[in-house]
């Protein structure tokens, strides 16, 4: 194609664009003129159309906003669930007391517990977490993030039994990063306290439900070889 042909083609396109613009402007002026002439007859319809159009646009915007928020919340929950499932007990050992309580709250909520809240503090009356189990029973939880070489003494389990009476709840749960002494474990099982020791905490963190742990309450602190390896590691 020669230069002259290209110029002619370009000029033709420009003429068509000018024609389209002229037609568009002319059509707009005609519509505007008709609206002005027949304003008294059409103004009500225009107002209704604007209101409906505005309402539709507003409703669509709210729907899109809700979808974005819900999608973000779902993605956040999925990420948090993955993080919780991938935490190792070594990471749990590195938590502060408050972080450990929040960690336990998160596990309870994951299992469907309701109204779960952290209440630990200097005057907590033996309770760190309060809430309700999925079946509706109220619960009180004592959380102890001790070093693995420590053991939970029976007096701390007795304090939890007092908290159960004080708060008038149905179930008492003791969650620890270590193990219970023999007398403490015996006291817990005899008084209906769920004793979640280090092994059970690992199962809970990896996806076992809190209800499933109640079925093995008072067991699972390891056999003689397990305890020997534990002593070699932490003592």
N, C-alpha and C positions, 0 to 999 in steps of 0.2 A: 504494500500500500504506500502510495506516494505521500509526500508531506501535504500536498494540496488536498488529497482525499481525507487525510486525517483532520485537517482544519475544517473541511466541510462537515465531517461527521461530528466534530466537537460543536460546531455552530448549530447543527440540527438538534443536538441534545439540549443545548442551552435554550433554544427556541421552545422546545417541548416543555422544559421546566418552567419557563416564563408563562406558557399557556396554562399549565396546571395551577400555578400560583394565581393567575388571573381568575381562573374558574373557581378556585377555592375561595378567593376573596369576594368574588361576585356572589357566590352561593351564600357565604356568611352574611353579606350585606342584605341579601334578599330575606334570609331567615330573620335577621334583626329587624328589618322593616316590617315584616309580617307580625312579629311579636309586638312591636310598638303599636301597629294599627289595631291589632286584635287583643291588646293587653287586657282589657276588661273581661274578655272571655276566656283567656288562657292562663291568667296569672295563678289561679288556684291550682291548675294542673301542674304548672311549673314548680310551685312551692311543694306540692305533694311529691313530685318526682325528686326534687332536691332532698327532701326529708328522707324519703325511702332510700335514695342513693347514698346519702350520708350514713343512715343507719346500717345499710348493707356493708359499706366500707368499714365502719366502726366495728360491726360484729365480726367481719372477716379479720380485722387487725387483732381483736381480742382473742379470737380462736387461734390465730397463728402464735400470739404471745403465749397463750396457755400451752400450746404444743411445745414451744421452745423450752418453757420452764419445766414442764413435765419430763421432756427428754433429758434436760440437764440434770434434773433431780434423779432420774433413773440411772443415768450414767454415773453420777456421784455415788449412789448407793452400790452399784456394781463394783466400782473401784474400791470402795471402803470394804465391801465383803471380801474381795480378793486380797486386799491388804491384811485383813483380820485372819484370813485362812492361811496366809503365808508367814505370819509372825512365828518366829521360833521362840522357844522358852528362854533362850539366851537373851533375846530382845526384850522379853517380858521381865527378866531379871534386872535389866538395865533401867526399867521404868521407875519413876518416883511413886510414892504411895498414892498420890492423887491420880496420876496417869494409870496406875493399876486399877483403881476404882472405876475410872472411866472405861477402861478396857473391859472390865466385868459388866458394866452397864451395856456396852455395845454387844457383848455376847448374849446377854439376856434379851435385848431387843431383837437380835437376829433370830432367836428361838421363838419369837412371838409373845414374849412377856409384855405387859402393858403397864402404863403409868410408872415406868421405871425411872428413878431419879437418885442421884448421889446426894447423901445427907451427911457424909463423914465430916468430922471436924473435932475441935477440942471438947465440945459438949454434945457428942453424938449419941450418948446413952447406949453405947455398944453397937450402933448400927452405922454402916457405911452406905448401904443401898437399900431402898425400899421400892416395892412395886407389887405386881400381881403376876402369877404364873398364867400360862395360856388357858388353863382350866378355870381361872377365876380366883383361885386361892391367893390370899395375901402372903407376902414373904418379906423377910428381913435378911440381909446378907452382911456378913462381916468379912472384910478383905484384908489379908495379911501378906504383904510382899516381903518375905524374909529371905535371907540367903539360903541356898539349898542345903547347907550343912546344919542349919538350925532345925529344931522340931517344935511343933505347936504343943504347948503344955495344956494340961486339962483345965487349968483355971481360966484360960481364954475361951475355951468351949463353954464352960459354965457361965461366963459373962454373956455369951451369946444367948444362952437359954434365958437369962434374965432379960435380955433385950426383947426376946420373943414375947415374954409376959408383959413387958412394959408397953410395947407397941400393939399388943393384942392381935398378933398376926397368926396365920395358920401354919406357916412353914419357916424354919430357920435354916440358913445355908452358910457354911463356913468355907471360904475359898482361899487357898494358900498356894504360894509358889514352892512350898516345901512339904514335908510329911508331918503326920501327927504322931505324938508319942502313943505308946500302947494304951495307957489310961485315958488319954484324950479321945482316941478313936473309939474305945469301948464306951465312954460316957456319951459320945455323939450318937452311936447306934442305939443305945438303950433309951435315949431321950428323943429319938426321931429327928435328930439334926443331920442334915446332909453334909458330909465332910468331903469336900472336893480338894484332894491333895494334889501333888505335882503331876502324877501320872494321869489322873482324871482331868486335870486342867489342860494337859496336852491333848487329850482326846476331845475335850470340849472346844478347844481352839481350832482343832482340825475338822470340826463339823459335827461331832456327836452332840445330841441335844441335851439340855439340862435334865429333861425327864428321863432320858436313857441312863444318866449317871446315877439317878436315885435307885435304879435296879441293882447297881453294884456297890452301893454304899457300904462302907466298912470293909472293903476288900481292895486288892489291887496295889498295895504298897510294896509289892515285889517279894520274890522268894529270897532265900539266904544268899544265893549267888548275886542276885540283883542288889541286895543291900551291901554286899561286900564290894562290888564295883562302885557303888555310890559313895561308900566311905573312902575308897582309894581316890576318887575324883575330887571330893569336896573336903576331906578331913586331912 
